[in-house]
Amino acid sequence: MKLSNQAIGAVMMALQKSLMEQTDIVPVLQSFKLEVDDSNQVVIMNPPIVKKPTMKSAGTTTTETSK
């Protein structure tokens, strides 16, 4: 038995989510519901959802000038 491409992707998404949110990855990995498919590969039935961070406000750029 080995990980399917889908399962590897789900682990990578969990890592990305934990990095973006600066949270521990362990609870996400522990919550995975695993099944074995017809080709004897592990599939994750509840992969994590990673949402793109939203901008809170439009950023402005200021520049300083010396006199």
PDB file of N, H, CA, C and O in Angstrom:
ATOM      1  N   MET A   1       0.840  -1.167   0.000  1.00  0.00           N
ATOM      2  CA  MET A   1       0.000   0.000   0.000  1.00  0.00           C
ATOM      3  C   MET A   1       0.892   1.239   0.000  1.00  0.00           C
ATOM      4  O   MET A   1       1.905   1.288   0.697  1.00  0.00           O
ATOM      5  N   LYS A   2       0.497   2.249  -0.800  1.00  0.00           N
ATOM      6  H   LYS A   2      -0.326   2.210  -1.367  1.00  0.00           H
ATOM      7  CA  LYS A   2       1.247   3.498  -0.833  1.00  0.00           C
ATOM      8  C   LYS A   2       0.276   4.659  -1.014  1.00  0.00           C
ATOM      9  O   LYS A   2      -0.907   4.460  -1.293  1.00  0.00           O
ATOM     10  N   LEU A   3       0.794   5.874  -0.852  1.00  0.00           N
ATOM     11  H   LEU A   3       1.755   6.036  -0.626  1.00  0.00           H
ATOM     12  CA  LEU A   3      -0.039   7.057  -0.996  1.00  0.00           C
ATOM     13  C   LEU A   3      -0.357   7.309  -2.472  1.00  0.00           C
ATOM     14  O   LEU A   3       0.505   7.176  -3.341  1.00  0.00           O
ATOM     15  N   SER A   4      -1.599   7.671  -2.730  1.00  0.00           N
ATOM     16  H   SER A   4      -2.299   7.780  -2.024  1.00  0.00           H
ATOM     17  CA  SER A   4      -1.983   8.074  -4.085  1.00  0.00           C
ATOM     18  C   SER A   4      -1.497   9.500  -4.333  1.00  0.00           C
ATOM     19  O   SER A   4      -1.111  10.207  -3.402  1.00  0.00           O
ATOM     20  N   ASN A   5      -1.523   9.907  -5.593  1.00  0.00           N
ATOM     21  H   ASN A   5      -1.837   9.332  -6.349  1.00  0.00           H
ATOM     22  CA  ASN A   5      -1.178  11.290  -5.907  1.00  0.00           C
ATOM     23  C   ASN A   5      -2.115  12.252  -5.187  1.00  0.00           C
ATOM     24  O   ASN A   5      -1.692  13.324  -4.754  1.00  0.00           O
ATOM     25  N   GLN A   6      -3.385  11.877  -5.057  1.00  0.00           N
ATOM     26  H   GLN A   6      -3.729  11.006  -5.409  1.00  0.00           H
ATOM     27  CA  GLN A   6      -4.359  12.714  -4.354  1.00  0.00           C
ATOM     28  C   GLN A   6      -3.961  12.867  -2.898  1.00  0.00           C
ATOM     29  O   GLN A   6      -4.047  13.966  -2.350  1.00  0.00           O
ATOM     30  N   ALA A   7      -3.526  11.788  -2.260  1.00  0.00           N
ATOM     31  H   ALA A   7      -3.457  10.895  -2.706  1.00  0.00           H
ATOM     32  CA  ALA A   7      -3.136  11.837  -0.846  1.00  0.00           C
ATOM     33  C   ALA A   7      -1.883  12.692  -0.661  1.00  0.00           C
ATOM     34  O   ALA A   7      -1.786  13.448   0.305  1.00  0.00           O
ATOM     35  N   ILE A   8      -0.941  12.578  -1.568  1.00  0.00           N
ATOM     36  H   ILE A   8      -1.020  11.964  -2.353  1.00  0.00           H
ATOM     37  CA  ILE A   8       0.263  13.406  -1.488  1.00  0.00           C
ATOM     38  C   ILE A   8      -0.118  14.877  -1.637  1.00  0.00           C
ATOM     39  O   ILE A   8       0.402  15.728  -0.916  1.00  0.00           O
ATOM     40  N   GLY A   9      -1.014  15.176  -2.561  1.00  0.00           N
ATOM     41  H   GLY A   9      -1.435  14.484  -3.147  1.00  0.00           H
ATOM     42  CA  GLY A   9      -1.499  16.541  -2.732  1.00  0.00           C
ATOM     43  C   GLY A   9      -2.188  17.058  -1.487  1.00  0.00           C
ATOM     44  O   GLY A   9      -2.016  18.221  -1.122  1.00  0.00           O
ATOM     45  N   ALA A  10      -2.974  16.205  -0.821  1.00  0.00           N
ATOM     46  H   ALA A  10      -3.114  15.260  -1.117  1.00  0.00           H
ATOM     47  CA  ALA A  10      -3.669  16.605   0.402  1.00  0.00           C
ATOM     48  C   ALA A  10      -2.675  16.909   1.524  1.00  0.00           C
ATOM     49  O   ALA A  10      -2.873  17.855   2.286  1.00  0.00           O
ATOM     50  N   VAL A  11      -1.618  16.123   1.627  1.00  0.00           N
ATOM     51  H   VAL A  11      -1.457  15.354   1.008  1.00  0.00           H
ATOM     52  CA  VAL A  11      -0.583  16.387   2.635  1.00  0.00           C
ATOM     53  C   VAL A  11       0.110  17.712   2.328  1.00  0.00           C
ATOM     54  O   VAL A  11       0.384  18.495   3.238  1.00  0.00           O
ATOM     55  N   MET A  12       0.391  17.964   1.063  1.00  0.00           N
ATOM     56  H   MET A  12       0.169  17.328   0.323  1.00  0.00           H
ATOM     57  CA  MET A  12       1.026  19.225   0.674  1.00  0.00           C
ATOM     58  C   MET A  12       0.105  20.413   0.957  1.00  0.00           C
ATOM     59  O   MET A  12       0.570  21.472   1.378  1.00  0.00           O
ATOM     60  N   MET A  13      -1.204  20.240   0.726  1.00  0.00           N
ATOM     61  H   MET A  13      -1.582  19.380   0.383  1.00  0.00           H
ATOM     62  CA  MET A  13      -2.159  21.312   1.025  1.00  0.00           C
ATOM     63  C   MET A  13      -2.223  21.560   2.532  1.00  0.00           C
ATOM     64  O   MET A  13      -2.339  22.707   2.963  1.00  0.00           O
ATOM     65  N   ALA A  14      -2.150  20.504   3.334  1.00  0.00           N
ATOM     66  H   ALA A  14      -2.056  19.572   2.985  1.00  0.00           H
ATOM     67  CA  ALA A  14      -2.138  20.663   4.789  1.00  0.00           C
ATOM     68  C   ALA A  14      -0.905  21.444   5.226  1.00  0.00           C
ATOM     69  O   ALA A  14      -0.987  22.306   6.100  1.00  0.00           O
ATOM     70  N   LEU A  15       0.222  21.143   4.623  1.00  0.00           N
ATOM     71  H   LEU A  15       0.289  20.442   3.913  1.00  0.00           H
ATOM     72  CA  LEU A  15       1.452  21.861   4.940  1.00  0.00           C
ATOM     73  C   LEU A  15       1.330  23.330   4.552  1.00  0.00           C
ATOM     74  O   LEU A  15       1.684  24.215   5.331  1.00  0.00           O
ATOM     75  N   GLN A  16       0.827  23.586   3.342  1.00  0.00           N
ATOM     76  H   GLN A  16       0.539  22.867   2.710  1.00  0.00           H
ATOM     77  CA  GLN A  16       0.662  24.965   2.881  1.00  0.00           C
ATOM     78  C   GLN A  16      -0.286  25.734   3.797  1.00  0.00           C
ATOM     79  O   GLN A  16      -0.023  26.886   4.143  1.00  0.00           O
ATOM     80  N   LYS A  17      -1.388  25.095   4.189  1.00  0.00           N
ATOM     81  H   LYS A  17      -1.601  24.159   3.908  1.00  0.00           H
ATOM     82  CA  LYS A  17      -2.363  25.746   5.070  1.00  0.00           C
ATOM     83  C   LYS A  17      -1.729  26.081   6.421  1.00  0.00           C
ATOM     84  O   LYS A  17      -1.921  27.178   6.945  1.00  0.00           O
ATOM     85  N   SER A  18      -0.979  25.143   6.978  1.00  0.00           N
ATOM     86  H   SER A  18      -0.822  24.252   6.552  1.00  0.00           H
ATOM     87  CA  SER A  18      -0.365  25.395   8.283  1.00  0.00           C
ATOM     88  C   SER A  18       0.682  26.506   8.200  1.00  0.00           C
ATOM     89  O   SER A  18       0.844  27.280   9.143  1.00  0.00           O
ATOM     90  N   LEU A  19       1.386  26.583   7.084  1.00  0.00           N
ATOM     91  H   LEU A  19       1.255  25.954   6.318  1.00  0.00           H
ATOM     92  CA  LEU A  19       2.373  27.654   6.907  1.00  0.00           C
ATOM     93  C   LEU A  19       1.691  29.010   6.750  1.00  0.00           C
ATOM     94  O   LEU A  19       2.113  29.997   7.352  1.00  0.00           O
ATOM     95  N   MET A  20       0.635  29.052   5.939  1.00  0.00           N
ATOM     96  H   MET A  20       0.292  28.250   5.450  1.00  0.00           H
ATOM     97  CA  MET A  20      -0.063  30.318   5.711  1.00  0.00           C
ATOM     98  C   MET A  20      -0.736  30.834   6.981  1.00  0.00           C
ATOM     99  O   MET A  20      -0.707  32.031   7.268  1.00  0.00           O
ATOM    100  N   GLU A  21      -1.340  29.919   7.735  1.00  0.00           N
ATOM    101  H   GLU A  21      -1.363  28.947   7.501  1.00  0.00           H
ATOM    102  CA  GLU A  21      -2.061  30.318   8.940  1.00  0.00           C
ATOM    103  C   GLU A  21      -1.181  30.304  10.183  1.00  0.00           C
ATOM    104  O   GLU A  21      -1.623  30.680  11.268  1.00  0.00           O
ATOM    105  N   GLN A  22       0.063  29.870  10.020  1.00  0.00           N
ATOM    106  H   GLN A  22       0.422  29.564   9.139  1.00  0.00           H
ATOM    107  CA  GLN A  22       1.014  29.736  11.126  1.00  0.00           C
ATOM    108  C   GLN A  22       0.409  28.914  12.272  1.00  0.00           C
ATOM    109  O   GLN A  22       0.406  29.326  13.432  1.00  0.00           O
ATOM    110  N   THR A  23      -0.102  27.735  11.897  1.00  0.00           N
ATOM    111  H   THR A  23      -0.100  27.400  10.954  1.00  0.00           H
ATOM    112  CA  THR A  23      -0.715  26.821  12.860  1.00  0.00           C
ATOM    113  C   THR A  23      -0.018  25.469  12.786  1.00  0.00           C
ATOM    114  O   THR A  23       0.762  25.205  11.871  1.00  0.00           O
ATOM    115  N   ASP A  24      -0.308  24.634  13.748  1.00  0.00           N
ATOM    116  H   ASP A  24      -0.942  24.849  14.492  1.00  0.00           H
ATOM    117  CA  ASP A  24       0.274  23.294  13.828  1.00  0.00           C
ATOM    118  C   ASP A  24      -0.385  22.383  12.792  1.00  0.00           C
ATOM    119  O   ASP A  24      -1.609  22.379  12.659  1.00  0.00           O
ATOM    120  N   ILE A  25       0.405  21.626  12.073  1.00  0.00           N
ATOM    121  H   ILE A  25       1.399  21.629  12.181  1.00  0.00           H
ATOM    122  CA  ILE A  25      -0.113  20.720  11.042  1.00  0.00           C
ATOM    123  C   ILE A  25      -0.683  19.424  11.629  1.00  0.00           C
ATOM    124  O   ILE A  25      -1.492  18.754  10.987  1.00  0.00           O
ATOM    125  N   VAL A  26      -0.264  19.075  12.837  1.00  0.00           N
ATOM    126  H   VAL A  26       0.394  19.618  13.358  1.00  0.00           H
ATOM    127  CA  VAL A  26      -0.633  17.781  13.424  1.00  0.00           C
ATOM    128  C   VAL A  26      -2.145  17.573  13.501  1.00  0.00           C
ATOM    129  O   VAL A  26      -2.611  16.510  13.091  1.00  0.00           O
ATOM    130  N   PRO A  27      -2.941  18.524  14.004  1.00  0.00           N
ATOM    131  CA  PRO A  27      -4.390  18.282  14.060  1.00  0.00           C
ATOM    132  C   PRO A  27      -5.017  18.026  12.686  1.00  0.00           C
ATOM    133  O   PRO A  27      -5.956  17.238  12.572  1.00  0.00           O
ATOM    134  N   VAL A  28      -4.508  18.682  11.656  1.00  0.00           N
ATOM    135  H   VAL A  28      -3.745  19.321  11.749  1.00  0.00           H
ATOM    136  CA  VAL A  28      -5.034  18.467  10.308  1.00  0.00           C
ATOM    137  C   VAL A  28      -4.731  17.043   9.852  1.00  0.00           C
ATOM    138  O   VAL A  28      -5.600  16.354   9.318  1.00  0.00           O
ATOM    139  N   LEU A  29      -3.491  16.609  10.067  1.00  0.00           N
ATOM    140  H   LEU A  29      -2.785  17.169  10.501  1.00  0.00           H
ATOM    141  CA  LEU A  29      -3.121  15.243   9.682  1.00  0.00           C
ATOM    142  C   LEU A  29      -3.905  14.208  10.475  1.00  0.00           C
ATOM    143  O   LEU A  29      -4.310  13.185   9.924  1.00  0.00           O
ATOM    144  N   GLN A  30      -4.123  14.462  11.760  1.00  0.00           N
ATOM    145  H   GLN A  30      -3.794  15.294  12.207  1.00  0.00           H
ATOM    146  CA  GLN A  30      -4.876  13.521  12.598  1.00  0.00           C
ATOM    147  C   GLN A  30      -6.336  13.421  12.172  1.00  0.00           C
ATOM    148  O   GLN A  30      -6.975  12.392  12.393  1.00  0.00           O
ATOM    149  N   SER A  31      -6.869  14.476  11.566  1.00  0.00           N
ATOM    150  H   SER A  31      -6.350  15.312  11.387  1.00  0.00           H
ATOM    151  CA  SER A  31      -8.282  14.466  11.178  1.00  0.00           C
ATOM    152  C   SER A  31      -8.531  13.787   9.832  1.00  0.00           C
ATOM    153  O   SER A  31      -9.684  13.585   9.452  1.00  0.00           O
ATOM    154  N   PHE A  32      -7.466  13.431   9.105  1.00  0.00           N
ATOM    155  H   PHE A  32      -6.530  13.595   9.414  1.00  0.00           H
ATOM    156  CA  PHE A  32      -7.637  12.800   7.802  1.00  0.00           C
ATOM    157  C   PHE A  32      -8.423  11.499   7.919  1.00  0.00           C
ATOM    158  O   PHE A  32      -8.152  10.668   8.786  1.00  0.00           O
ATOM    159  N   LYS A  33      -9.397  11.342   7.033  1.00  0.00           N
ATOM    160  H   LYS A  33      -9.616  12.017   6.329  1.00  0.00           H
ATOM    161  CA  LYS A  33     -10.134  10.078   6.904  1.00  0.00           C
ATOM    162  C   LYS A  33      -9.558   9.363   5.688  1.00  0.00           C
ATOM    163  O   LYS A  33      -9.654   9.851   4.562  1.00  0.00           O
ATOM    164  N   LEU A  34      -8.964   8.209   5.930  1.00  0.00           N
ATOM    165  H   LEU A  34      -8.886   7.812   6.845  1.00  0.00           H
ATOM    166  CA  LEU A  34      -8.241   7.488   4.882  1.00  0.00           C
ATOM    167  C   LEU A  34      -9.035   6.292   4.380  1.00  0.00           C
ATOM    168  O   LEU A  34      -9.733   5.625   5.144  1.00  0.00           O
ATOM    169  N   GLU A  35      -8.917   6.031   3.077  1.00  0.00           N
ATOM    170  H   GLU A  35      -8.350   6.573   2.457  1.00  0.00           H
ATOM    171  CA  GLU A  35      -9.483   4.824   2.476  1.00  0.00           C
ATOM    172  C   GLU A  35      -8.469   4.293   1.474  1.00  0.00           C
ATOM    173  O   GLU A  35      -7.596   5.022   1.003  1.00  0.00           O
ATOM    174  N   VAL A  36      -8.597   3.030   1.163  1.00  0.00           N
ATOM    175  H   VAL A  36      -9.306   2.438   1.545  1.00  0.00           H
ATOM    176  CA  VAL A  36      -7.739   2.402   0.157  1.00  0.00           C
ATOM    177  C   VAL A  36      -8.581   2.208  -1.096  1.00  0.00           C
ATOM    178  O   VAL A  36      -9.672   1.641  -1.038  1.00  0.00           O
ATOM    179  N   ASP A  37      -8.067   2.687  -2.238  1.00  0.00           N
ATOM    180  H   ASP A  37      -7.181   3.148  -2.285  1.00  0.00           H
ATOM    181  CA  ASP A  37      -8.819   2.570  -3.488  1.00  0.00           C
ATOM    182  C   ASP A  37      -8.578   1.220  -4.161  1.00  0.00           C
ATOM    183  O   ASP A  37      -7.900   0.350  -3.615  1.00  0.00           O
ATOM    184  N   ASP A  38      -9.140   1.064  -5.342  1.00  0.00           N
ATOM    185  H   ASP A  38      -9.691   1.771  -5.786  1.00  0.00           H
ATOM    186  CA  ASP A  38      -9.047  -0.204  -6.078  1.00  0.00           C
ATOM    187  C   ASP A  38      -7.620  -0.576  -6.468  1.00  0.00           C
ATOM    188  O   ASP A  38      -7.315  -1.754  -6.658  1.00  0.00           O
ATOM    189  N   SER A  39      -6.749   0.417  -6.589  1.00  0.00           N
ATOM    190  H   SER A  39      -6.997   1.374  -6.434  1.00  0.00           H
ATOM    191  CA  SER A  39      -5.361   0.130  -6.961  1.00  0.00           C
ATOM    192  C   SER A  39      -4.464   0.015  -5.729  1.00  0.00           C
ATOM    193  O   SER A  39      -3.242   0.106  -5.839  1.00  0.00           O
ATOM    194  N   ASN A  40      -5.070  -0.184  -4.555  1.00  0.00           N
ATOM    195  H   ASN A  40      -6.063  -0.257  -4.465  1.00  0.00           H
ATOM    196  CA  ASN A  40      -4.366  -0.390  -3.288  1.00  0.00           C
ATOM    197  C   ASN A  40      -3.527   0.834  -2.879  1.00  0.00           C
ATOM    198  O   ASN A  40      -2.447   0.702  -2.304  1.00  0.00           O
ATOM    199  N   GLN A  41      -4.056   2.026  -3.194  1.00  0.00           N
ATOM    200  H   GLN A  41      -4.934   2.133  -3.661  1.00  0.00           H
ATOM    201  CA  GLN A  41      -3.403   3.261  -2.791  1.00  0.00           C
ATOM    202  C   GLN A  41      -4.293   4.014  -1.803  1.00  0.00           C
ATOM    203  O   GLN A  41      -5.520   3.971  -1.892  1.00  0.00           O
ATOM    204  N   VAL A  42      -3.651   4.699  -0.866  1.00  0.00           N
ATOM    205  H   VAL A  42      -2.654   4.734  -0.794  1.00  0.00           H
ATOM    206  CA  VAL A  42      -4.373   5.463   0.146  1.00  0.00           C
ATOM    207  C   VAL A  42      -4.922   6.747  -0.476  1.00  0.00           C
ATOM    208  O   VAL A  42      -4.219   7.463  -1.189  1.00  0.00           O
ATOM    209  N   VAL A  43      -6.196   7.019  -0.187  1.00  0.00           N
ATOM    210  H   VAL A  43      -6.767   6.438   0.393  1.00  0.00           H
ATOM    211  CA  VAL A  43      -6.869   8.232  -0.639  1.00  0.00           C
ATOM    212  C   VAL A  43      -7.398   8.945   0.600  1.00  0.00           C
ATOM    213  O   VAL A  43      -7.904   8.298   1.517  1.00  0.00           O
ATOM    214  N   ILE A  44      -7.288  10.269   0.635  1.00  0.00           N
ATOM    215  H   ILE A  44      -6.877  10.795  -0.110  1.00  0.00           H
ATOM    216  CA  ILE A  44      -7.792  11.054   1.756  1.00  0.00           C
ATOM    217  C   ILE A  44      -9.172  11.572   1.384  1.00  0.00           C
ATOM    218  O   ILE A  44      -9.331  12.294   0.400  1.00  0.00           O
ATOM    219  N   MET A  45     -10.166  11.198   2.179  1.00  0.00           N
ATOM    220  H   MET A  45     -10.036  10.612   2.978  1.00  0.00           H
ATOM    221  CA  MET A  45     -11.550  11.520   1.871  1.00  0.00           C
ATOM    222  C   MET A  45     -11.931  12.946   2.260  1.00  0.00           C
ATOM    223  O   MET A  45     -12.922  13.469   1.750  1.00  0.00           O
ATOM    224  N   ASN A  46     -11.187  13.577   3.135  1.00  0.00           N
ATOM    225  H   ASN A  46     -10.383  13.152   3.550  1.00  0.00           H
ATOM    226  CA  ASN A  46     -11.499  14.937   3.581  1.00  0.00           C
ATOM    227  C   ASN A  46     -10.250  15.829   3.500  1.00  0.00           C
ATOM    228  O   ASN A  46      -9.740  16.276   4.528  1.00  0.00           O
ATOM    229  N   PRO A  47      -9.761  16.087   2.284  1.00  0.00           N
ATOM    230  CA  PRO A  47      -8.559  16.910   2.163  1.00  0.00           C
ATOM    231  C   PRO A  47      -8.821  18.329   2.685  1.00  0.00           C
ATOM    232  O   PRO A  47      -9.954  18.808   2.653  1.00  0.00           O
ATOM    233  N   PRO A  48      -7.774  18.987   3.161  1.00  0.00           N
ATOM    234  CA  PRO A  48      -7.960  20.344   3.678  1.00  0.00           C
ATOM    235  C   PRO A  48      -8.281  21.327   2.554  1.00  0.00           C
ATOM    236  O   PRO A  48      -7.896  21.132   1.401  1.00  0.00           O
ATOM    237  N   ILE A  49      -8.988  22.375   2.922  1.00  0.00           N
ATOM    238  H   ILE A  49      -9.301  22.533   3.859  1.00  0.00           H
ATOM    239  CA  ILE A  49      -9.303  23.441   1.976  1.00  0.00           C
ATOM    240  C   ILE A  49      -8.409  24.626   2.306  1.00  0.00           C
ATOM    241  O   ILE A  49      -8.377  25.098   3.442  1.00  0.00           O
ATOM    242  N   VAL A  50      -7.699  25.088   1.320  1.00  0.00           N
ATOM    243  H   VAL A  50      -7.725  24.704   0.397  1.00  0.00           H
ATOM    244  CA  VAL A  50      -6.820  26.243   1.511  1.00  0.00           C
ATOM    245  C   VAL A  50      -7.434  27.409   0.759  1.00  0.00           C
ATOM    246  O   VAL A  50      -7.663  27.336  -0.448  1.00  0.00           O
ATOM    247  N   LYS A  51      -7.695  28.479   1.482  1.00  0.00           N
ATOM    248  H   LYS A  51      -7.509  28.538   2.463  1.00  0.00           H
ATOM    249  CA  LYS A  51      -8.275  29.667   0.877  1.00  0.00           C
ATOM    250  C   LYS A  51      -7.203  30.728   0.702  1.00  0.00           C
ATOM    251  O   LYS A  51      -6.314  30.891   1.538  1.00  0.00           O
ATOM    252  N   LYS A  52      -7.312  31.437  -0.398  1.00  0.00           N
ATOM    253  H   LYS A  52      -8.034  31.304  -1.077  1.00  0.00           H
ATOM    254  CA  LYS A  52      -6.384  32.527  -0.680  1.00  0.00           C
ATOM    255  C   LYS A  52      -6.594  33.630   0.347  1.00  0.00           C
ATOM    256  O   LYS A  52      -7.733  34.023   0.602  1.00  0.00           O
ATOM    257  N   PRO A  53      -5.521  34.136   0.940  1.00  0.00           N
ATOM    258  CA  PRO A  53      -5.698  35.220   1.910  1.00  0.00           C
ATOM    259  C   PRO A  53      -6.298  36.448   1.235  1.00  0.00           C
ATOM    260  O   PRO A  53      -5.981  36.754   0.086  1.00  0.00           O
ATOM    261  N   THR A  54      -7.160  37.142   1.954  1.00  0.00           N
ATOM    262  H   THR A  54      -7.418  36.893   2.888  1.00  0.00           H
ATOM    263  CA  THR A  54      -7.783  38.338   1.398  1.00  0.00           C
ATOM    264  C   THR A  54      -7.076  39.574   1.923  1.00  0.00           C
ATOM    265  O   THR A  54      -6.552  39.587   3.037  1.00  0.00           O
ATOM    266  N   MET A  55      -7.073  40.587   1.118  1.00  0.00           N
ATOM    267  H   MET A  55      -7.499  40.577   0.213  1.00  0.00           H
ATOM    268  CA  MET A  55      -6.479  41.856   1.515  1.00  0.00           C
ATOM    269  C   MET A  55      -7.487  42.578   2.414  1.00  0.00           C
ATOM    270  O   MET A  55      -8.662  42.684   2.063  1.00  0.00           O
ATOM    271  N   LYS A  56      -7.042  43.068   3.554  1.00  0.00           N
ATOM    272  H   LYS A  56      -6.087  42.983   3.840  1.00  0.00           H
ATOM    273  CA  LYS A  56      -7.932  43.788   4.456  1.00  0.00           C
ATOM    274  C   LYS A  56      -8.231  45.183   3.931  1.00  0.00           C
ATOM    275  O   LYS A  56      -9.353  45.669   4.075  1.00  0.00           O
ATOM    276  N   SER A  57      -7.264  45.820   3.336  1.00  0.00           N
ATOM    277  H   SER A  57      -6.353  45.425   3.220  1.00  0.00           H
ATOM    278  CA  SER A  57      -7.476  47.133   2.736  1.00  0.00           C
ATOM    279  C   SER A  57      -6.474  47.324   1.613  1.00  0.00           C
ATOM    280  O   SER A  57      -5.432  46.671   1.562  1.00  0.00           O
ATOM    281  N   ALA A  58      -6.809  48.217   0.735  1.00  0.00           N
ATOM    282  H   ALA A  58      -7.656  48.748   0.776  1.00  0.00           H
ATOM    283  CA  ALA A  58      -5.902  48.475  -0.387  1.00  0.00           C
ATOM    284  C   ALA A  58      -4.625  49.102   0.149  1.00  0.00           C
ATOM    285  O   ALA A  58      -4.669  50.082   0.893  1.00  0.00           O
ATOM    286  N   GLY A  59      -3.505  48.539  -0.227  1.00  0.00           N
ATOM    287  H   GLY A  59      -3.469  47.743  -0.831  1.00  0.00           H
ATOM    288  CA  GLY A  59      -2.220  49.047   0.247  1.00  0.00           C
ATOM    289  C   GLY A  59      -1.819  50.308  -0.496  1.00  0.00           C
ATOM    290  O   GLY A  59      -2.115  50.469  -1.680  1.00  0.00           O
ATOM    291  N   THR A  60      -1.158  51.178   0.196  1.00  0.00           N
ATOM    292  H   THR A  60      -0.918  51.047   1.158  1.00  0.00           H
ATOM    293  CA  THR A  60      -0.626  52.373  -0.442  1.00  0.00           C
ATOM    294  C   THR A  60       0.874  52.388  -0.235  1.00  0.00           C
ATOM    295  O   THR A  60       1.389  51.882   0.762  1.00  0.00           O
ATOM    296  N   THR A  61       1.531  52.953  -1.156  1.00  0.00           N
ATOM    297  H   THR A  61       1.112  53.364  -1.965  1.00  0.00           H
ATOM    298  CA  THR A  61       2.986  53.035  -1.085  1.00  0.00           C
ATOM    299  C   THR A  61       3.378  54.487  -0.883  1.00  0.00           C
ATOM    300  O   THR A  61       2.891  55.379  -1.578  1.00  0.00           O
ATOM    301  N   THR A  62       4.246  54.710   0.058  1.00  0.00           N
ATOM    302  H   THR A  62       4.642  53.986   0.622  1.00  0.00           H
ATOM    303  CA  THR A  62       4.753  56.068   0.259  1.00  0.00           C
ATOM    304  C   THR A  62       6.255  56.044   0.048  1.00  0.00           C
ATOM    305  O   THR A  62       6.931  55.046   0.297  1.00  0.00           O
ATOM    306  N   THR A  63       6.735  57.137  -0.401  1.00  0.00           N
ATOM    307  H   THR A  63       6.186  57.949  -0.603  1.00  0.00           H
ATOM    308  CA  THR A  63       8.183  57.259  -0.586  1.00  0.00           C
ATOM    309  C   THR A  63       8.659  58.472   0.175  1.00  0.00           C
ATOM    310  O   THR A  63       7.949  59.472   0.283  1.00  0.00           O
ATOM    311  N   GLU A  64       9.854  58.379   0.696  1.00  0.00           N
ATOM    312  H   GLU A  64      10.431  57.567   0.608  1.00  0.00           H
ATOM    313  CA  GLU A  64      10.455  59.503   1.415  1.00  0.00           C
ATOM    314  C   GLU A  64      11.449  60.180   0.494  1.00  0.00           C
ATOM    315  O   GLU A  64      12.158  59.534  -0.278  1.00  0.00           O
ATOM    316  N   THR A  65      11.481  61.472   0.594  1.00  0.00           N
ATOM    317  H   THR A  65      10.905  61.997   1.221  1.00  0.00           H
ATOM    318  CA  THR A  65      12.468  62.221  -0.189  1.00  0.00           C
ATOM    319  C   THR A  65      13.329  63.012   0.759  1.00  0.00           C
ATOM    320  O   THR A  65      12.857  63.483   1.793  1.00  0.00           O
ATOM    321  N   SER A  66      14.565  63.157   0.420  1.00  0.00           N
ATOM    322  H   SER A  66      14.949  62.774  -0.420  1.00  0.00           H
ATOM    323  CA  SER A  66      15.476  63.952   1.258  1.00  0.00           C
ATOM    324  C   SER A  66      15.680  65.309   0.612  1.00  0.00           C
ATOM    325  O   SER A  66      15.701  65.430  -0.613  1.00  0.00           O
ATOM    326  N   LYS A  67      15.829  66.321   1.440  1.00  0.00           N
ATOM    327  H   LYS A  67      15.812  66.222   2.435  1.00  0.00           H
ATOM    328  CA  LYS A  67      16.000  67.690   0.928  1.00  0.00           C
ATOM    329  C   LYS A  67      17.413  68.152   1.053  1.00  0.00           C
ATOM    330  O   LYS A  67      17.731  69.278   0.671  1.00  0.00           O
TER     331      LYS A  67
END
